[in-house]
Amino acid sequence: MPATPNHVPEPSRTDPALIRNFCIIAHIDHGKSTLADRMLQLTGVVEQRQMRAQYLDRMDIERERGITIKSQAVRLPWAPTHDPGNTHILNMIDTPGHVDFTYEVSRSLAACEGTILLVDAAQGIEAQTLANLYLAMENDLTIIPVLNKIDLPAAQPEKFAEELANLVGCEPGDVLKVSAKTGLGVEALLDKVVREIPAPVGVADAPARAMIFDSVYDSYRGVVTYVRVIDGQLNKRERIRMMSTGATHELLEIGTNSPEMLPADGLGVGEVGYLITGVKDVRQSKVGDTVTSQQKGATEALGGYKDPKPMVFSGLYPLDGSDYPELREALDKLQLNDAALVYEPETSAALGFGFRVGFLGLLHLDVIRERLEREFGLDLIATAPNVVYRVIMEDGSEVVVTNPSEFPEGKIAEVYEPVVRATILAPSEFIGAIMELCQTRRGTMLGMDYLSEDRVEIRYTLPLAEIVFDFFDQLKSKTRGYASLDYEPTGEQSSSLVKVDILLHGDKVDAFSAITHRDQAYAYGVRLVAKLKELIPRQNFEVPVQAAIGSRVIARETIRAIRKDVLAKCYGGDISRKRKLLEKQKEGKKRMKMVGSVEVPQEAFIAVLSSDDSAGPAKGKK
Ligand SMILES: Nc1nc2c(ncn2[C@@H]2O[C@H](COP(=O)(O)OP(=O)(O)OP(=O)(O)O)[C@@H](O)[C@H]2O)c(=O)[nH]1
């Protein structure tokens, strides 16, 4: 239906009074996806026989890890028990739960009038429950507190209903108790959504304004953009404009998800749906941006748009140097679907050609690395993740460092590092252990509150660099898995930071350079030097392994010289055996990298850079 001047498009397809837009916020594993599954089933949008667990988590890796990475929206028709004559349209927006993706959560929240705050009845409130709740409160959303998993024998619904009621400011009796697994209480929850969450309000005849809350790349259809219409309407075939960039596109298709795509003529006030314009890159359709009509469009964008900013950087190198073009292609492809992924080529004397890649956080890093290895069949070495430093030189100039080997030499006045505000929730018996861990990680305590008599919320300011290493693993092990962590960037602080270089036979190995606090530099140097001594085989000459700050050596080990006669073993004249041995030795040599005059086995790099101890990158975990 072309939007010619003679053609007056139909008004909104759904009466806004019958629309409810909501999302589910929860800590990881508290059952959000399972609850979404039950809702799909109860409202009949997915037939029983098509049902599979976590229907909305489409990416393979999401399914395997049981986490939701990209949010999705789905339209559910529901005739509530108290008003069976009126079928309402419930738009459910599934949100990612992990800290790395907080910005996406906040955009999803901005597309809703209300939210279900889902808490596991056996676990209680966790750090991300709180973080998400605060986001919802900032967005003035109606909050429906719900306890899930009440079928579990370990559930303590009474205790946690009280905790939850205290938190949101309602009566414990108002907290709904459901089992997403069995479906118990889920109908009552859908009724409550209709009753309590306000219908969307917008100006129907105003210029169109729709907020993008998600944008995904589909290899067949290009970018699919998910929007919530605030004012006016968007119609098929019209030209639309992205307000942050001014780019215009033709609206090739518009529609809703139930949960498969269902094309429509347009979307009106309060409606949630998808747009397809044929663009091939999600960066042209950014989360948080406002979409309007090209003609007679809105002049003022909806608030809240921000560019995703990478917080953690790591060098990614193909194990086999000839895979470099494939790595570039794979990153290009992933970027189509991930506006937060940034990278640029980098060379390392030790590792060859690779990329310096920026991520939102550790989980993001882990997910990307795994996708590169799994979906694109690449074998990669990832260097230890680091944060971004701002170095002010004595002459007043400024250097932004995303790779430790680029840390400037010379007269440095000050170094700034990013800091986060961390919230840790745990049973009170672990207060001592948590405080000890935070202190050793250069934390400053901000405060502590009791959520109930045996659970506390502890707040710290911590350097992001200290969290990037194995902080979360340490926290989990020191609290027997009971603590949960959430953090948000809060700026930067000036710290006494130095670069520690590792030298092999006098040559700097850039891949092993690290920026650490001055007090930790010595320990880092000693640990790495000892480890390298273990991993690097003896050479024909003596090889000193040193750690240095500038020209000052802080640790040293020596790999003693040997002259290895591989043929000595073969006394007797079996020539074929000798040849075999020589070939084997040649084969081994291929996997060596020359660092200056020293042969370093590939395995040594991998062992040092990806080991589980704190000399290597922390494994990004949930
Ligand atoms: N017993 C029981 N188990 C449940 C219930 N709801 C969810 N689970 C289980 O809890 C685990 C986590 O559920 P998910 O639905 O994947 O959790 P989620 O909150 O979506 O997790 P993320 O997507 O990672 O944020 C799964 O093993 C579910 O089967 C419930 O009501 N009862």
The ligand as an SDF file (V2000), in Angstrom:
LIG
                    3D

 32 34  0  0  0  0  0  0  0  0999 V2000
   11.8330  -26.3660   39.2080 N   0  0  0  0  0  0  0  0  0  0  0  0
   11.7130  -25.2880   38.4370 C   0  0  0  0  0  0  0  0  0  0  0  0
   12.7100  -24.9730   37.6010 N   0  0  0  0  0  0  0  0  0  0  0  0
   12.5560  -23.8730   36.8120 C   0  0  0  0  0  0  0  0  0  0  0  0
   11.3950  -23.0730   36.8740 C   0  0  0  0  0  0  0  0  0  0  0  0
   11.5520  -22.0520   36.0100 N   0  0  0  0  0  0  0  0  0  0  0  0
   12.7580  -22.2170   35.4200 C   0  0  0  0  0  0  0  0  0  0  0  0
   13.3630  -23.3250   35.9020 N   0  0  0  0  0  0  0  0  0  0  0  0
   14.6860  -23.8460   35.5350 C   0  0  0  0  0  0  0  0  0  0  0  0
   15.6760  -22.8830   35.8630 O   0  0  0  0  0  0  0  0  0  0  0  0
   16.7290  -22.8500   34.9030 C   0  0  0  0  0  0  0  0  0  0  0  0
   16.9030  -21.4380   34.3510 C   0  0  0  0  0  0  0  0  0  0  0  0
   15.7510  -21.0610   33.6480 O   0  0  0  0  0  0  0  0  0  0  0  0
   15.8030  -20.0560   32.4100 P   0  0  0  0  0  0  0  0  0  0  0  0
   14.3970  -19.8670   31.9970 O   0  0  0  0  0  0  0  0  0  0  0  0
   16.7820  -20.5120   31.3970 O   0  0  0  0  0  0  0  0  0  0  0  0
   16.3990  -18.7840   33.1370 O   0  0  0  0  0  0  0  0  0  0  0  0
   16.6070  -17.3350   32.5730 P   0  0  0  0  0  0  0  0  0  0  0  0
   16.2870  -16.4090   33.6820 O   0  0  0  0  0  0  0  0  0  0  0  0
   15.9010  -17.1650   31.2790 O   0  0  0  0  0  0  0  0  0  0  0  0
   18.1400  -17.3140   32.3300 O   0  0  0  0  0  0  0  0  0  0  0  0
   18.9450  -16.2920   31.4230 P   0  0  0  0  0  0  0  0  0  0  0  0
   18.3470  -16.3430   30.0400 O   0  0  0  0  0  0  0  0  0  0  0  0
   20.3270  -16.8490   31.4450 O   0  0  0  0  0  0  0  0  0  0  0  0
   18.8330  -14.9540   32.0610 O   0  0  0  0  0  0  0  0  0  0  0  0
   16.3260  -23.8690   33.8400 C   0  0  0  0  0  0  0  0  0  0  0  0
   17.0170  -25.0460   34.1080 O   0  0  0  0  0  0  0  0  0  0  0  0
   14.8350  -24.0410   34.0410 C   0  0  0  0  0  0  0  0  0  0  0  0
   14.3910  -25.3190   33.6550 O   0  0  0  0  0  0  0  0  0  0  0  0
   10.3600  -23.4460   37.7940 C   0  0  0  0  0  0  0  0  0  0  0  0
    9.3120  -22.8210   37.9370 O   0  0  0  0  0  0  0  0  0  0  0  0
   10.5850  -24.5580   38.5470 N   0  0  0  0  0  0  0  0  0  0  0  0
  1  2  1  0
  2  3  2  0
  2 32  1  0
  3  4  1  0
  4  5  2  0
  4  8  1  0
  5  6  1  0
  5 30  1  0
  6  7  2  0
  7  8  1  0
  8  9  1  0
  9 10  1  0
  9 28  1  0
 10 11  1  0
 11 12  1  0
 11 26  1  0
 12 13  1  0
 13 14  1  0
 14 15  2  0
 14 16  1  0
 14 17  1  0
 17 18  1  0
 18 19  2  0
 18 20  1  0
 18 21  1  0
 21 22  1  0
 22 23  2  0
 22 24  1  0
 22 25  1  0
 26 27  1  0
 26 28  1  0
 28 29  1  0
 30 31  2  0
 30 32  1  0
M  END
$$$$
